[in-house]
Amino acid sequence: MATIRILPPQKRITCILPHGIALDVLQRLKDEKGIIEAHMNSARGMGKLTPLAHRGVGEQTEKDIVNVVVSAAEADEIFEYLYDAARINRPHGGLIYMTALGHTTPFVLPDLPQQQPGPLPAD
């Protein structure tokens, strides 16, 4: 039976951003900080002071959600970097928060045999 390797303490940084910003933030995170342990997804929501709030309940806008897992030692630096890179300090710029993770393990894909290119199956 294989043993599970537990990583040193990690933190998750979550950014909730206006739609269309996350891909650029993830690209900058990879290019400038070398971090590839991140993902994004979309959601719909409305804040209390959003430009659409005066229209009433039910008006929602699409949001990008970015999650990044980093070591506890570099978490404050990456948090500050994301705050600036995503421009969260501007009006309606989103929000960012950080949480400690209990235990994390590396995700490693198994070695797979090389597939030989062949003809595509006929329909």
Buried (B, 14 or more C-beta within 10 A) or exposed (E): EEEEEEEEBBBBBBBBBBEEBBEEBBEBBEEEBEBEBBEBEEEEEBBEEBEEEEEEEEEEBEBBBBEBBBEEEEBEEBBEBBBEBBEBEEEEBBEBEBEEEEEBEEEEEEEEEEEEEEEEEEE
